[in-house]
Amino acid sequence: MTLEEIKALDHAHVMQSYGRFNLAVDHGKGATVWDSEGREYIDFTSGIGVCSLGYADEGWIAAITEQARKLGHISNLYYAEPYAKLALKLCTRTDMANVFFSNSGAEANEGMIKLARKYSFDKYGKGRGTIITLKNSFHGRTITTLAATGQEKFHNWFFPFTEGFRYADANDLASVEALAGDDVCAVMMELIQGEGGVLPLDQAFVDGVVKLCAERDWLVLIDEVQTGVGRTGTMFCYEQYGFRPDVVSFAKGIAAGLPFGGVLASEKCRKVFTPGTHATTFGGNPIGAAAACYVLDRLDETLLSDVQAKGVYLREEIEAMNLPCLGKTRGLGLMIGIEVRDGWTNREVAEKLMENGLLCLTAGPGLRLLPPLVITKAEMDKGLEIMRKALS
């Protein structure tokens, strides 16, 4: 089908809740995709950080094909090997106690919020369910995760929102302390605020929050939906901040293209969820779990080290271009934010790059790059050359 034919079907039959770019992607290989007209693009987006191993990875295809031939779904009323193996891999890699599997990042964050509130209820009873989050954060698009999101523009239309959230200023420990009260049970943070503009938190601030939570028996909840599973050059971003959270959520790149997510709990929170207190029909799906097992096997120290080196290379090359519309870069590993200077909008810049064969994302007022973790130097260089020519 042509782009116009696909767009016509979309506009006729799909709810128009997305501001799509004028592009229909047909297929991909590695970090390169082709559109419905056969045009080639270097992909610095990986499906918003989902396709961690790029496109058409042969091992990934084999893993999900083999599992699909055996069992596609069975429900959590019964045991199945793939999710059990994945749980072992995750807990071994992170030294966390156990895991709950979900289908998406928003659902993982919902589970993390529920876990925090039940932990506090079990220990202290009612009245201690408030969670402090940070301004400029983003935690999902369900009613509760929108309420947790510290951006006022998302707090509209869908009233009434879930109660029980307060918003502190990022990198301001005094702001967190000012929101303290007997009703607080947790602090929930992204270590790099992704949708807010790829903004890493300061080490001293994170250290202070962790210490404050320990003193008051508040749980430290870390949203690693976008930063986790190798994206920043370590299995999880919190490793680079030198602490282990009480609970961490993950999704996006874990199954390299299939819907999958989850919540990892520390020993302190191991027994919070009991039978009947949390569930989801598709959580731990065998095919998704098989894909995730393959991803974790690929995420060895060599690949993670490469992710860090690739991120440094891209940032240095972009800043060296000194392009008129782009400024400083920021981020960790292959999660990169780029300042868009006054006089341009990030949407305009992203569209200009797409027209010339490079796919990029927006975040906050800037650009965001989330290339596949396996992107080659040749693909990076080709993308950088497109950027140089298109934006000079």
HELIX and SHEET records of a PDB file:
HELIX    1   1 LEU A    3  HIS A   13  1                                  11    
HELIX    2   2 SER A   46  GLY A   49  1                                   4    
HELIX    3   3 GLU A   58  LYS A   70  1                                  13    
HELIX    4   4 GLU A   81  THR A   94  1                                  14    
HELIX    5   5 GLY A  105  TYR A  124  1                                  20    
HELIX    6   6 ILE A  143  ALA A  148  1                                   6    
HELIX    7   7 GLU A  152  PHE A  154  5                                   3    
HELIX    8   8 LEU A  173  ALA A  178  1                                   6    
HELIX    9   9 GLN A  203  ARG A  216  1                                  14    
HELIX   10  10 TYR A  238  TYR A  241  1                                   4    
HELIX   11  11 LYS A  252  ALA A  255  5                                   4    
HELIX   12  12 GLU A  267  CYS A  269  5                                   3    
HELIX   13  13 PRO A  286  ARG A  298  1                                  13    
HELIX   14  14 GLU A  301  MET A  321  1                                  21    
HELIX   15  15 ASN A  346  GLU A  355  1                                  10    
HELIX   16  16 LYS A  377  LEU A  391  1                                  15    
SHEET    1   A 4 VAL A  25  LYS A  29  0                                        
SHEET    2   A 4 THR A  32  ASP A  35 -1                                        
SHEET    3   A 4 GLU A  40  ASP A  43 -1                                        
SHEET    4   A 4 LEU A 358  LEU A 359  1                                        
SHEET    1   B 7 ASN A  98  SER A 102  0                                        
SHEET    2   B 7 GLY A 261  ALA A 265 -1                                        
SHEET    3   B 7 VAL A 247  PHE A 250 -1                                        
SHEET    4   B 7 LEU A 219  ASP A 223  1                                        
SHEET    5   B 7 VAL A 184  MET A 189  1                                        
SHEET    6   B 7 THR A 130  LEU A 134  1                                        
SHEET    7   B 7 PHE A 165  ALA A 168  1                                        
SHEET    1   C 2 ILE A 192  GLN A 193  0                                        
SHEET    2   C 2 LEU A 199  PRO A 200 -1                                        
SHEET    1   D 4 LEU A 326  LEU A 332  0                                        
SHEET    2   D 4 MET A 335  VAL A 340 -1                                        
SHEET    3   D 4 GLY A 366  LEU A 369 -1                                        
SHEET    4   D 4 LEU A 361  ALA A 363 -1                                        
END                                                                             
